[in-house]
Amino acid sequence: MTTQTFSLRPTVDADWREVRDLRLEMIRDTPTAYMESLDEALGCDEAEWRMRGRRGSAEHGTAVVAINASGHWIGTMAGYVDPTVGALLVGVYVTPDSRGRDAGVTDALLTAVETWAATEGRRLTLHVHEHNARAIAAYEHRGFSATGETIPYNLDPSTNELEMVKAL
């Protein structure tokens, strides 16, 4: 398999259209992976998407995007400091054709977020839907471990999100 070339950079306000389009793709691909329904995302206005774009330069936060050689956004990850758990990994997505260890997109994005998180503390925490086996396996493979803590999934409180953590 040929390794795909891509670049990483933080998102900015002017990226609002790309932020919106990738977010809608994310939710359509894995609806239970995000704390937002498709209808909620579709209802956001330009100001909301611009604010999300600015997360790439937020104080105590980050948002990073992977862009392939043709300029297409192929992945994203973000983080912010949660007052309860510290650095929290959120908004994780890699397009289906850019997934897998050979592509390197997931690892590159995660490294960028881990580098940011290390400036905020000694660990990176995430919450993943209990039925998202693909994501759980990917996180375990990259050094995250389940803490045993769960929180009800906001879009379906009859299911849970599992807390996972990685020491930095």
CNS distance restraints for C-alpha pairs under 8 A (distance, minus, plus):
assign (resid   1 and name CA) (resid 102 and name CA) 7.29 0.50 0.50
assign (resid   2 and name CA) (resid 102 and name CA) 7.86 0.50 0.50
assign (resid   2 and name CA) (resid 103 and name CA) 7.93 0.50 0.50
assign (resid   3 and name CA) (resid 102 and name CA) 6.07 0.50 0.50
assign (resid   3 and name CA) (resid 103 and name CA) 5.22 0.50 0.50
assign (resid   3 and name CA) (resid 104 and name CA) 7.61 0.50 0.50
assign (resid   4 and name CA) (resid  68 and name CA) 7.53 0.50 0.50
assign (resid   4 and name CA) (resid  98 and name CA) 7.69 0.50 0.50
assign (resid   4 and name CA) (resid 103 and name CA) 5.62 0.50 0.50
assign (resid   4 and name CA) (resid 104 and name CA) 7.91 0.50 0.50
assign (resid   5 and name CA) (resid  68 and name CA) 6.08 0.50 0.50
assign (resid   5 and name CA) (resid  69 and name CA) 6.25 0.50 0.50
assign (resid   6 and name CA) (resid  66 and name CA) 6.28 0.50 0.50
assign (resid   6 and name CA) (resid  67 and name CA) 5.29 0.50 0.50
assign (resid   6 and name CA) (resid  68 and name CA) 4.14 0.50 0.50
assign (resid   6 and name CA) (resid  69 and name CA) 5.72 0.50 0.50
assign (resid   6 and name CA) (resid 105 and name CA) 7.84 0.50 0.50
assign (resid   7 and name CA) (resid  66 and name CA) 5.57 0.50 0.50
assign (resid   7 and name CA) (resid  67 and name CA) 5.33 0.50 0.50
assign (resid   7 and name CA) (resid  68 and name CA) 6.46 0.50 0.50
assign (resid   7 and name CA) (resid  69 and name CA) 7.76 0.50 0.50
assign (resid   8 and name CA) (resid  64 and name CA) 6.62 0.50 0.50
assign (resid   8 and name CA) (resid  65 and name CA) 5.57 0.50 0.50
assign (resid   8 and name CA) (resid  66 and name CA) 4.58 0.50 0.50
assign (resid   8 and name CA) (resid  67 and name CA) 6.37 0.50 0.50
assign (resid   8 and name CA) (resid 108 and name CA) 7.93 0.50 0.50
assign (resid   8 and name CA) (resid 109 and name CA) 7.40 0.50 0.50
assign (resid   9 and name CA) (resid  64 and name CA) 5.51 0.50 0.50
assign (resid   9 and name CA) (resid  65 and name CA) 5.65 0.50 0.50
assign (resid   9 and name CA) (resid  66 and name CA) 6.88 0.50 0.50
assign (resid  10 and name CA) (resid  56 and name CA) 4.53 0.50 0.50
assign (resid  10 and name CA) (resid  57 and name CA) 6.95 0.50 0.50
assign (resid  10 and name CA) (resid  62 and name CA) 7.18 0.50 0.50
assign (resid  10 and name CA) (resid  63 and name CA) 5.59 0.50 0.50
assign (resid  10 and name CA) (resid  64 and name CA) 4.33 0.50 0.50
assign (resid  10 and name CA) (resid  65 and name CA) 6.16 0.50 0.50
assign (resid  11 and name CA) (resid  15 and name CA) 6.42 0.50 0.50
assign (resid  11 and name CA) (resid  53 and name CA) 5.24 0.50 0.50
assign (resid  11 and name CA) (resid  54 and name CA) 6.32 0.50 0.50
assign (resid  11 and name CA) (resid  55 and name CA) 6.73 0.50 0.50
assign (resid  11 and name CA) (resid  56 and name CA) 4.42 0.50 0.50
assign (resid  11 and name CA) (resid  57 and name CA) 7.40 0.50 0.50
assign (resid  11 and name CA) (resid  63 and name CA) 5.89 0.50 0.50
assign (resid  11 and name CA) (resid  64 and name CA) 5.87 0.50 0.50
assign (resid  11 and name CA) (resid  65 and name CA) 6.47 0.50 0.50
assign (resid  12 and name CA) (resid  16 and name CA) 7.62 0.50 0.50
assign (resid  12 and name CA) (resid  50 and name CA) 7.75 0.50 0.50
assign (resid  12 and name CA) (resid  53 and name CA) 4.65 0.50 0.50
assign (resid  12 and name CA) (resid  54 and name CA) 4.63 0.50 0.50
assign (resid  12 and name CA) (resid  55 and name CA) 7.12 0.50 0.50
assign (resid  12 and name CA) (resid  56 and name CA) 5.86 0.50 0.50
assign (resid  12 and name CA) (resid  57 and name CA) 7.15 0.50 0.50
assign (resid  13 and name CA) (resid  49 and name CA) 7.99 0.50 0.50
assign (resid  13 and name CA) (resid  50 and name CA) 4.70 0.50 0.50
assign (resid  13 and name CA) (resid  51 and name CA) 6.52 0.50 0.50
assign (resid  13 and name CA) (resid  52 and name CA) 7.48 0.50 0.50
assign (resid  13 and name CA) (resid  53 and name CA) 4.55 0.50 0.50
assign (resid  13 and name CA) (resid  54 and name CA) 4.75 0.50 0.50
assign (resid  14 and name CA) (resid  50 and name CA) 6.80 0.50 0.50
assign (resid  14 and name CA) (resid  53 and name CA) 7.07 0.50 0.50
assign (resid  15 and name CA) (resid  19 and name CA) 5.97 0.50 0.50
assign (resid  15 and name CA) (resid  50 and name CA) 7.21 0.50 0.50
assign (resid  15 and name CA) (resid  53 and name CA) 5.78 0.50 0.50
assign (resid  16 and name CA) (resid  20 and name CA) 6.02 0.50 0.50
assign (resid  16 and name CA) (resid  46 and name CA) 7.20 0.50 0.50
assign (resid  16 and name CA) (resid  49 and name CA) 5.00 0.50 0.50
assign (resid  16 and name CA) (resid  50 and name CA) 4.78 0.50 0.50
assign (resid  16 and name CA) (resid  52 and name CA) 7.31 0.50 0.50
assign (resid  16 and name CA) (resid  53 and name CA) 5.47 0.50 0.50
assign (resid  17 and name CA) (resid  21 and name CA) 6.10 0.50 0.50
assign (resid  17 and name CA) (resid  49 and name CA) 7.32 0.50 0.50
assign (resid  18 and name CA) (resid  22 and name CA) 5.97 0.50 0.50
assign (resid  18 and name CA) (resid  73 and name CA) 7.40 0.50 0.50
assign (resid  19 and name CA) (resid  23 and name CA) 6.04 0.50 0.50
assign (resid  19 and name CA) (resid  49 and name CA) 6.72 0.50 0.50
assign (resid  19 and name CA) (resid  52 and name CA) 7.27 0.50 0.50
assign (resid  19 and name CA) (resid  53 and name CA) 6.26 0.50 0.50
assign (resid  20 and name CA) (resid  24 and name CA) 6.22 0.50 0.50
assign (resid  20 and name CA) (resid  49 and name CA) 6.08 0.50 0.50
assign (resid  21 and name CA) (resid  25 and name CA) 6.24 0.50 0.50
assign (resid  22 and name CA) (resid  26 and name CA) 6.04 0.50 0.50
assign (resid  22 and name CA) (resid  73 and name CA) 7.27 0.50 0.50
assign (resid  23 and name CA) (resid  27 and name CA) 6.30 0.50 0.50
assign (resid  23 and name CA) (resid  41 and name CA) 7.75 0.50 0.50
assign (resid  24 and name CA) (resid  28 and name CA) 6.18 0.50 0.50
assign (resid  24 and name CA) (resid  38 and name CA) 6.76 0.50 0.50
assign (resid  24 and name CA) (resid  41 and name CA) 6.86 0.50 0.50
assign (resid  24 and name CA) (resid  42 and name CA) 7.57 0.50 0.50
assign (resid  25 and name CA) (resid  29 and name CA) 6.05 0.50 0.50
assign (resid  26 and name CA) (resid  30 and name CA) 6.24 0.50 0.50
assign (resid  26 and name CA) (resid  31 and name CA) 7.56 0.50 0.50
assign (resid  26 and name CA) (resid  93 and name CA) 6.30 0.50 0.50
assign (resid  27 and name CA) (resid  31 and name CA) 4.66 0.50 0.50
assign (resid  27 and name CA) (resid  32 and name CA) 7.68 0.50 0.50
assign (resid  27 and name CA) (resid  33 and name CA) 7.32 0.50 0.50
assign (resid  27 and name CA) (resid  34 and name CA) 6.75 0.50 0.50
assign (resid  27 and name CA) (resid  36 and name CA) 7.81 0.50 0.50
assign (resid  27 and name CA) (resid  37 and name CA) 7.11 0.50 0.50
assign (resid  27 and name CA) (resid  38 and name CA) 6.11 0.50 0.50
assign (resid  28 and name CA) (resid  38 and name CA) 7.11 0.50 0.50
assign (resid  30 and name CA) (resid  34 and name CA) 7.85 0.50 0.50
assign (resid  31 and name CA) (resid  37 and name CA) 7.06 0.50 0.50
assign (resid  31 and name CA) (resid  38 and name CA) 7.67 0.50 0.50
assign (resid  32 and name CA) (resid 129 and name CA) 6.59 0.50 0.50
assign (resid  32 and name CA) (resid 132 and name CA) 7.72 0.50 0.50
assign (resid  32 and name CA) (resid 155 and name CA) 8.00 0.50 0.50
assign (resid  33 and name CA) (resid 128 and name CA) 6.81 0.50 0.50
assign (resid  33 and name CA) (resid 129 and name CA) 6.18 0.50 0.50
assign (resid  33 and name CA) (resid 132 and name CA) 7.27 0.50 0.50
assign (resid  34 and name CA) (resid  91 and name CA) 6.93 0.50 0.50
assign (resid  35 and name CA) (resid 153 and name CA) 7.59 0.50 0.50
assign (resid  35 and name CA) (resid 154 and name CA) 6.47 0.50 0.50
assign (resid  35 and name CA) (resid 155 and name CA) 6.76 0.50 0.50
assign (resid  36 and name CA) (resid  40 and name CA) 6.20 0.50 0.50
assign (resid  36 and name CA) (resid  41 and name CA) 6.68 0.50 0.50
assign (resid  36 and name CA) (resid 155 and name CA) 7.35 0.50 0.50
assign (resid  37 and name CA) (resid  41 and name CA) 6.35 0.50 0.50
assign (resid  37 and name CA) (resid 155 and name CA) 7.43 0.50 0.50
assign (resid  38 and name CA) (resid  42 and name CA) 6.05 0.50 0.50
assign (resid  39 and name CA) (resid  43 and name CA) 6.21 0.50 0.50
assign (resid  40 and name CA) (resid  44 and name CA) 6.81 0.50 0.50
assign (resid  44 and name CA) (resid  48 and name CA) 5.91 0.50 0.50
assign (resid  44 and name CA) (resid  49 and name CA) 6.98 0.50 0.50
assign (resid  45 and name CA) (resid  49 and name CA) 6.56 0.50 0.50
assign (resid  46 and name CA) (resid  50 and name CA) 6.08 0.50 0.50
assign (resid  47 and name CA) (resid  51 and name CA) 6.20 0.50 0.50
assign (resid  48 and name CA) (resid  52 and name CA) 6.33 0.50 0.50
assign (resid  49 and name CA) (resid  53 and name CA) 6.21 0.50 0.50
assign (resid  50 and name CA) (resid  54 and name CA) 6.35 0.50 0.50
assign (resid  51 and name CA) (resid  55 and name CA) 6.81 0.50 0.50
assign (resid  53 and name CA) (resid  63 and name CA) 7.89 0.50 0.50
assign (resid  54 and name CA) (resid  58 and name CA) 6.52 0.50 0.50
assign (resid  55 and name CA) (resid  61 and name CA) 6.59 0.50 0.50
assign (resid  55 and name CA) (resid  62 and name CA) 5.68 0.50 0.50
assign (resid  55 and name CA) (resid  63 and name CA) 5.50 0.50 0.50
assign (resid  56 and name CA) (resid  61 and name CA) 7.22 0.50 0.50
assign (resid  56 and name CA) (resid  62 and name CA) 4.64 0.50 0.50
assign (resid  56 and name CA) (resid  63 and name CA) 4.13 0.50 0.50
assign (resid  56 and name CA) (resid  64 and name CA) 6.23 0.50 0.50
assign (resid  56 and name CA) (resid  78 and name CA) 7.92 0.50 0.50
assign (resid  57 and name CA) (resid  61 and name CA) 7.11 0.50 0.50
assign (resid  57 and name CA) (resid  62 and name CA) 6.10 0.50 0.50
assign (resid  57 and name CA) (resid  63 and name CA) 7.51 0.50 0.50
assign (resid  58 and name CA) (resid  62 and name CA) 6.04 0.50 0.50
assign (resid  60 and name CA) (resid  80 and name CA) 5.88 0.50 0.50
assign (resid  60 and name CA) (resid  81 and name CA) 5.87 0.50 0.50
assign (resid  60 and name CA) (resid 120 and name CA) 7.29 0.50 0.50
assign (resid  61 and name CA) (resid  78 and name CA) 7.48 0.50 0.50
assign (resid  61 and name CA) (resid  79 and name CA) 5.41 0.50 0.50
assign (resid  61 and name CA) (resid  80 and name CA) 4.09 0.50 0.50
assign (resid  61 and name CA) (resid  81 and name CA) 6.46 0.50 0.50
assign (resid  61 and name CA) (resid 116 and name CA) 7.90 0.50 0.50
assign (resid  62 and name CA) (resid  78 and name CA) 5.35 0.50 0.50
assign (resid  62 and name CA) (resid  79 and name CA) 5.25 0.50 0.50
assign (resid  62 and name CA) (resid  80 and name CA) 6.45 0.50 0.50
assign (resid  62 and name CA) (resid 113 and name CA) 7.18 0.50 0.50
assign (resid  62 and name CA) (resid 116 and name CA) 7.17 0.50 0.50
assign (resid  63 and name CA) (resid  76 and name CA) 7.21 0.50 0.50
assign (resid  63 and name CA) (resid  77 and name CA) 5.88 0.50 0.50
assign (resid  63 and name CA) (resid  78 and name CA) 4.04 0.50 0.50
assign (resid  63 and name CA) (resid  79 and name CA) 6.47 0.50 0.50
assign (resid  63 and name CA) (resid 113 and name CA) 7.93 0.50 0.50
assign (resid  64 and name CA) (resid  76 and name CA) 5.57 0.50 0.50
assign (resid  64 and name CA) (resid  77 and name CA) 5.57 0.50 0.50
assign (resid  64 and name CA) (resid  78 and name CA) 6.10 0.50 0.50
assign (resid  64 and name CA) (resid 109 and name CA) 6.82 0.50 0.50
assign (resid  64 and name CA) (resid 112 and name CA) 7.43 0.50 0.50
assign (resid  64 and name CA) (resid 113 and name CA) 7.58 0.50 0.50
assign (resid  65 and name CA) (resid  73 and name CA) 6.86 0.50 0.50
assign (resid  65 and name CA) (resid  74 and name CA) 7.59 0.50 0.50
assign (resid  65 and name CA) (resid  75 and name CA) 5.71 0.50 0.50
assign (resid  65 and name CA) (resid  76 and name CA) 4.35 0.50 0.50
assign (resid  65 and name CA) (resid  77 and name CA) 6.77 0.50 0.50
assign (resid  65 and name CA) (resid 109 and name CA) 7.38 0.50 0.50
assign (resid  66 and name CA) (resid  73 and name CA) 5.86 0.50 0.50
assign (resid  66 and name CA) (resid  74 and name CA) 5.55 0.50 0.50
assign (resid  66 and name CA) (resid  75 and name CA) 5.00 0.50 0.50
assign (resid  66 and name CA) (resid  76 and name CA) 6.10 0.50 0.50
assign (resid  66 and name CA) (resid 105 and name CA) 6.98 0.50 0.50
assign (resid  66 and name CA) (resid 109 and name CA) 7.12 0.50 0.50
assign (resid  67 and name CA) (resid  71 and name CA) 5.62 0.50 0.50
assign (resid  67 and name CA) (resid  72 and name CA) 5.45 0.50 0.50
assign (resid  67 and name CA) (resid  73 and name CA) 4.45 0.50 0.50
assign (resid  67 and name CA) (resid  74 and name CA) 5.64 0.50 0.50
assign (resid  67 and name CA) (resid  75 and name CA) 7.28 0.50 0.50
assign (resid  68 and name CA) (resid  72 and name CA) 5.45 0.50 0.50
assign (resid  68 and name CA) (resid  73 and name CA) 6.49 0.50 0.50
assign (resid  68 and name CA) (resid  74 and name CA) 6.56 0.50 0.50
assign (resid  74 and name CA) (resid  94 and name CA) 5.77 0.50 0.50
assign (resid  74 and name CA) (resid  95 and name CA) 5.21 0.50 0.50
assign (resid  74 and name CA) (resid  98 and name CA) 6.55 0.50 0.50
assign (resid  75 and name CA) (resid  92 and name CA) 7.70 0.50 0.50
assign (resid  75 and name CA) (resid  93 and name CA) 5.29 0.50 0.50
assign (resid  75 and name CA) (resid  94 and name CA) 4.01 0.50 0.50
assign (resid  75 and name CA) (resid  95 and name CA) 5.95 0.50 0.50
assign (resid  75 and name CA) (resid  98 and name CA) 7.93 0.50 0.50
assign (resid  75 and name CA) (resid 105 and name CA) 7.03 0.50 0.50
assign (resid  75 and name CA) (resid 106 and name CA) 7.63 0.50 0.50
assign (resid  75 and name CA) (resid 109 and name CA) 7.78 0.50 0.50
assign (resid  76 and name CA) (resid  91 and name CA) 6.95 0.50 0.50
assign (resid  76 and name CA) (resid  92 and name CA) 5.83 0.50 0.50
assign (resid  76 and name CA) (resid  93 and name CA) 5.38 0.50 0.50
assign (resid  76 and name CA) (resid  94 and name CA) 6.48 0.50 0.50
assign (resid  76 and name CA) (resid 109 and name CA) 6.80 0.50 0.50
assign (resid  77 and name CA) (resid  89 and name CA) 7.26 0.50 0.50
assign (resid  77 and name CA) (resid  90 and name CA) 6.34 0.50 0.50
assign (resid  77 and name CA) (resid  91 and name CA) 5.26 0.50 0.50
assign (resid  77 and name CA) (resid  92 and name CA) 4.46 0.50 0.50
assign (resid  77 and name CA) (resid  93 and name CA) 6.52 0.50 0.50
assign (resid  77 and name CA) (resid 109 and name CA) 6.25 0.50 0.50
assign (resid  77 and name CA) (resid 110 and name CA) 7.14 0.50 0.50
assign (resid  77 and name CA) (resid 113 and name CA) 7.12 0.50 0.50
assign (resid  78 and name CA) (resid  89 and name CA) 5.92 0.50 0.50
assign (resid  78 and name CA) (resid  90 and name CA) 5.19 0.50 0.50
assign (resid  78 and name CA) (resid  91 and name CA) 5.62 0.50 0.50
assign (resid  78 and name CA) (resid  92 and name CA) 6.91 0.50 0.50
assign (resid  78 and name CA) (resid 113 and name CA) 6.71 0.50 0.50
assign (resid  79 and name CA) (resid  87 and name CA) 6.56 0.50 0.50
assign (resid  79 and name CA) (resid  88 and name CA) 5.27 0.50 0.50
assign (resid  79 and name CA) (resid  89 and name CA) 4.50 0.50 0.50
assign (resid  79 and name CA) (resid  90 and name CA) 5.47 0.50 0.50
assign (resid  79 and name CA) (resid  91 and name CA) 7.88 0.50 0.50
assign (resid  79 and name CA) (resid 113 and name CA) 6.68 0.50 0.50
assign (resid  79 and name CA) (resid 117 and name CA) 7.61 0.50 0.50
assign (resid  80 and name CA) (resid  86 and name CA) 7.93 0.50 0.50
assign (resid  80 and name CA) (resid  87 and name CA) 5.68 0.50 0.50
assign (resid  80 and name CA) (resid  88 and name CA) 5.49 0.50 0.50
assign (resid  80 and name CA) (resid  89 and name CA) 7.04 0.50 0.50
assign (resid  80 and name CA) (resid  90 and name CA) 7.87 0.50 0.50
assign (resid  81 and name CA) (resid  85 and name CA) 7.67 0.50 0.50
assign (resid  81 and name CA) (resid  86 and name CA) 4.92 0.50 0.50
assign (resid  81 and name CA) (resid  87 and name CA) 4.42 0.50 0.50
assign (resid  81 and name CA) (resid  88 and name CA) 5.94 0.50 0.50
assign (resid  81 and name CA) (resid 120 and name CA) 7.45 0.50 0.50
assign (resid  82 and name CA) (resid  86 and name CA) 4.88 0.50 0.50
assign (resid  82 and name CA) (resid  87 and name CA) 6.19 0.50 0.50
assign (resid  82 and name CA) (resid  88 and name CA) 6.29 0.50 0.50
assign (resid  85 and name CA) (resid 125 and name CA) 6.84 0.50 0.50
assign (resid  86 and name CA) (resid 120 and name CA) 7.37 0.50 0.50
assign (resid  86 and name CA) (resid 121 and name CA) 6.97 0.50 0.50
assign (resid  86 and name CA) (resid 123 and name CA) 7.70 0.50 0.50
assign (resid  86 and name CA) (resid 124 and name CA) 7.38 0.50 0.50
assign (resid  86 and name CA) (resid 125 and name CA) 7.39 0.50 0.50
assign (resid  87 and name CA) (resid 117 and name CA) 5.58 0.50 0.50
assign (resid  87 and name CA) (resid 120 and name CA) 6.38 0.50 0.50
assign (resid  87 and name CA) (resid 121 and name CA) 6.89 0.50 0.50
assign (resid  87 and name CA) (resid 123 and name CA) 6.90 0.50 0.50
assign (resid  87 and name CA) (resid 124 and name CA) 5.23 0.50 0.50
assign (resid  87 and name CA) (resid 125 and name CA) 6.21 0.50 0.50
assign (resid  88 and name CA) (resid 124 and name CA) 5.81 0.50 0.50
assign (resid  88 and name CA) (resid 125 and name CA) 4.80 0.50 0.50
assign (resid  88 and name CA) (resid 126 and name CA) 5.47 0.50 0.50
assign (resid  89 and name CA) (resid 113 and name CA) 7.51 0.50 0.50
assign (resid  89 and name CA) (resid 124 and name CA) 6.71 0.50 0.50
assign (resid  89 and name CA) (resid 125 and name CA) 6.07 0.50 0.50
assign (resid  89 and name CA) (resid 126 and name CA) 5.01 0.50 0.50
assign (resid  89 and name CA) (resid 127 and name CA) 7.87 0.50 0.50
assign (resid  90 and name CA) (resid 126 and name CA) 6.74 0.50 0.50
assign (resid  90 and name CA) (resid 127 and name CA) 7.87 0.50 0.50
assign (resid  94 and name CA) (resid  98 and name CA) 6.26 0.50 0.50
assign (resid  94 and name CA) (resid  99 and name CA) 5.99 0.50 0.50
assign (resid  94 and name CA) (resid 105 and name CA) 7.16 0.50 0.50
assign (resid  94 and name CA) (resid 106 and name CA) 6.68 0.50 0.50
assign (resid  95 and name CA) (resid  99 and name CA) 6.42 0.50 0.50
assign (resid  98 and name CA) (resid 103 and name CA) 5.83 0.50 0.50
assign (resid  98 and name CA) (resid 105 and name CA) 6.67 0.50 0.50
assign (resid  99 and name CA) (resid 103 and name CA) 6.27 0.50 0.50
assign (resid  99 and name CA) (resid 104 and name CA) 7.78 0.50 0.50
assign (resid  99 and name CA) (resid 105 and name CA) 6.95 0.50 0.50
assign (resid  99 and name CA) (resid 106 and name CA) 7.05 0.50 0.50
assign (resid 100 and name CA) (resid 104 and name CA) 6.92 0.50 0.50
assign (resid 100 and name CA) (resid 105 and name CA) 7.90 0.50 0.50
assign (resid 100 and name CA) (resid 106 and name CA) 7.60 0.50 0.50
assign (resid 101 and name CA) (resid 105 and name CA) 7.80 0.50 0.50
assign (resid 101 and name CA) (resid 106 and name CA) 7.54 0.50 0.50
assign (resid 101 and name CA) (resid 107 and name CA) 7.53 0.50 0.50
assign (resid 104 and name CA) (resid 108 and name CA) 6.09 0.50 0.50
assign (resid 105 and name CA) (resid 109 and name CA) 6.13 0.50 0.50
assign (resid 106 and name CA) (resid 110 and name CA) 6.01 0.50 0.50
assign (resid 107 and name CA) (resid 111 and name CA) 5.99 0.50 0.50
assign (resid 108 and name CA) (resid 112 and name CA) 6.36 0.50 0.50
assign (resid 109 and name CA) (resid 113 and name CA) 6.41 0.50 0.50
assign (resid 110 and name CA) (resid 114 and name CA) 5.97 0.50 0.50
assign (resid 111 and name CA) (resid 115 and name CA) 6.05 0.50 0.50
assign (resid 112 and name CA) (resid 116 and name CA) 6.47 0.50 0.50
assign (resid 113 and name CA) (resid 117 and name CA) 6.03 0.50 0.50
assign (resid 114 and name CA) (resid 118 and name CA) 6.06 0.50 0.50
assign (resid 114 and name CA) (resid 124 and name CA) 7.03 0.50 0.50
assign (resid 114 and name CA) (resid 168 and name CA) 7.27 0.50 0.50
assign (resid 115 and name CA) (resid 119 and name CA) 7.04 0.50 0.50
assign (resid 116 and name CA) (resid 120 and name CA) 7.11 0.50 0.50
assign (resid 117 and name CA) (resid 121 and name CA) 6.32 0.50 0.50
assign (resid 117 and name CA) (resid 122 and name CA) 7.70 0.50 0.50
assign (resid 117 and name CA) (resid 123 and name CA) 7.21 0.50 0.50
assign (resid 117 and name CA) (resid 124 and name CA) 6.32 0.50 0.50
assign (resid 118 and name CA) (resid 122 and name CA) 5.89 0.50 0.50
assign (resid 118 and name CA) (resid 123 and name CA) 7.12 0.50 0.50
assign (resid 118 and name CA) (resid 168 and name CA) 6.26 0.50 0.50
assign (resid 122 and name CA) (resid 167 and name CA) 5.99 0.50 0.50
assign (resid 122 and name CA) (resid 168 and name CA) 5.11 0.50 0.50
assign (resid 123 and name CA) (resid 165 and name CA) 6.73 0.50 0.50
assign (resid 123 and name CA) (resid 166 and name CA) 5.50 0.50 0.50
assign (resid 123 and name CA) (resid 167 and name CA) 4.31 0.50 0.50
assign (resid 123 and name CA) (resid 168 and name CA) 4.96 0.50 0.50
assign (resid 124 and name CA) (resid 165 and name CA) 5.65 0.50 0.50
assign (resid 124 and name CA) (resid 166 and name CA) 5.29 0.50 0.50
assign (resid 124 and name CA) (resid 167 and name CA) 6.52 0.50 0.50
assign (resid 124 and name CA) (resid 168 and name CA) 6.94 0.50 0.50
assign (resid 125 and name CA) (resid 163 and name CA) 7.00 0.50 0.50
assign (resid 125 and name CA) (resid 164 and name CA) 5.71 0.50 0.50
assign (resid 125 and name CA) (resid 165 and name CA) 4.34 0.50 0.50
assign (resid 125 and name CA) (resid 166 and name CA) 6.49 0.50 0.50
assign (resid 126 and name CA) (resid 163 and name CA) 5.79 0.50 0.50
assign (resid 126 and name CA) (resid 164 and name CA) 5.35 0.50 0.50
assign (resid 126 and name CA) (resid 165 and name CA) 6.37 0.50 0.50
assign (resid 127 and name CA) (resid 161 and name CA) 5.55 0.50 0.50
assign (resid 127 and name CA) (resid 162 and name CA) 5.33 0.50 0.50
assign (resid 127 and name CA) (resid 163 and name CA) 4.60 0.50 0.50
assign (resid 127 and name CA) (resid 164 and name CA) 6.24 0.50 0.50
assign (resid 128 and name CA) (resid 132 and name CA) 6.96 0.50 0.50
assign (resid 128 and name CA) (resid 135 and name CA) 7.32 0.50 0.50
assign (resid 128 and name CA) (resid 136 and name CA) 6.93 0.50 0.50
assign (resid 128 and name CA) (resid 161 and name CA) 4.99 0.50 0.50
assign (resid 128 and name CA) (resid 162 and name CA) 5.27 0.50 0.50
assign (resid 128 and name CA) (resid 163 and name CA) 6.68 0.50 0.50
assign (resid 128 and name CA) (resid 164 and name CA) 7.69 0.50 0.50
assign (resid 129 and name CA) (resid 153 and name CA) 7.20 0.50 0.50
assign (resid 129 and name CA) (resid 159 and name CA) 7.82 0.50 0.50
assign (resid 129 and name CA) (resid 160 and name CA) 6.07 0.50 0.50
assign (resid 129 and name CA) (resid 161 and name CA) 4.21 0.50 0.50
assign (resid 129 and name CA) (resid 162 and name CA) 6.16 0.50 0.50
assign (resid 130 and name CA) (resid 159 and name CA) 7.26 0.50 0.50
assign (resid 130 and name CA) (resid 160 and name CA) 5.81 0.50 0.50
assign (resid 130 and name CA) (resid 161 and name CA) 5.40 0.50 0.50
assign (resid 130 and name CA) (resid 162 and name CA) 5.88 0.50 0.50
assign (resid 132 and name CA) (resid 136 and name CA) 6.31 0.50 0.50
assign (resid 133 and name CA) (resid 137 and name CA) 6.09 0.50 0.50
assign (resid 134 and name CA) (resid 138 and name CA) 6.26 0.50 0.50
assign (resid 135 and name CA) (resid 139 and name CA) 6.11 0.50 0.50
assign (resid 136 and name CA) (resid 140 and name CA) 6.15 0.50 0.50
assign (resid 137 and name CA) (resid 141 and name CA) 6.07 0.50 0.50
assign (resid 138 and name CA) (resid 142 and name CA) 6.38 0.50 0.50
assign (resid 139 and name CA) (resid 143 and name CA) 6.50 0.50 0.50
assign (resid 139 and name CA) (resid 144 and name CA) 5.35 0.50 0.50
assign (resid 139 and name CA) (resid 145 and name CA) 7.85 0.50 0.50
assign (resid 140 and name CA) (resid 144 and name CA) 4.80 0.50 0.50
assign (resid 140 and name CA) (resid 145 and name CA) 6.03 0.50 0.50
assign (resid 143 and name CA) (resid 166 and name CA) 5.99 0.50 0.50
assign (resid 144 and name CA) (resid 164 and name CA) 5.79 0.50 0.50
assign (resid 144 and name CA) (resid 165 and name CA) 5.10 0.50 0.50
assign (resid 144 and name CA) (resid 166 and name CA) 4.54 0.50 0.50
assign (resid 144 and name CA) (resid 167 and name CA) 8.00 0.50 0.50
assign (resid 145 and name CA) (resid 164 and name CA) 5.11 0.50 0.50
assign (resid 145 and name CA) (resid 165 and name CA) 5.45 0.50 0.50
assign (resid 145 and name CA) (resid 166 and name CA) 6.51 0.50 0.50
assign (resid 146 and name CA) (resid 162 and name CA) 6.92 0.50 0.50
assign (resid 146 and name CA) (resid 163 and name CA) 5.82 0.50 0.50
assign (resid 146 and name CA) (resid 164 and name CA) 4.21 0.50 0.50
assign (resid 146 and name CA) (resid 165 and name CA) 6.50 0.50 0.50
assign (resid 147 and name CA) (resid 162 and name CA) 7.92 0.50 0.50
assign (resid 147 and name CA) (resid 163 and name CA) 5.83 0.50 0.50
assign (resid 147 and name CA) (resid 164 and name CA) 5.59 0.50 0.50
assign (resid 147 and name CA) (resid 165 and name CA) 6.77 0.50 0.50
assign (resid 148 and name CA) (resid 162 and name CA) 7.26 0.50 0.50
assign (resid 148 and name CA) (resid 163 and name CA) 6.86 0.50 0.50
assign (resid 149 and name CA) (resid 162 and name CA) 6.29 0.50 0.50
assign (resid 149 and name CA) (resid 163 and name CA) 5.48 0.50 0.50
assign (resid 150 and name CA) (resid 160 and name CA) 6.06 0.50 0.50
assign (resid 150 and name CA) (resid 161 and name CA) 5.51 0.50 0.50
assign (resid 150 and name CA) (resid 162 and name CA) 4.67 0.50 0.50
assign (resid 150 and name CA) (resid 163 and name CA) 5.77 0.50 0.50
assign (resid 151 and name CA) (resid 160 and name CA) 5.47 0.50 0.50
assign (resid 151 and name CA) (resid 161 and name CA) 5.31 0.50 0.50
assign (resid 151 and name CA) (resid 162 and name CA) 6.77 0.50 0.50
assign (resid 151 and name CA) (resid 163 and name CA) 7.76 0.50 0.50
assign (resid 152 and name CA) (resid 156 and name CA) 7.51 0.50 0.50
assign (resid 152 and name CA) (resid 157 and name CA) 4.85 0.50 0.50
assign (resid 152 and name CA) (resid 158 and name CA) 6.99 0.50 0.50
assign (resid 152 and name CA) (resid 159 and name CA) 5.98 0.50 0.50
assign (resid 152 and name CA) (resid 160 and name CA) 4.35 0.50 0.50
assign (resid 152 and name CA) (resid 161 and name CA) 6.09 0.50 0.50
assign (resid 153 and name CA) (resid 157 and name CA) 4.99 0.50 0.50
assign (resid 153 and name CA) (resid 158 and name CA) 7.48 0.50 0.50
assign (resid 153 and name CA) (resid 159 and name CA) 5.73 0.50 0.50
assign (resid 153 and name CA) (resid 160 and name CA) 4.84 0.50 0.50
assign (resid 153 and name CA) (resid 161 and name CA) 5.58 0.50 0.50
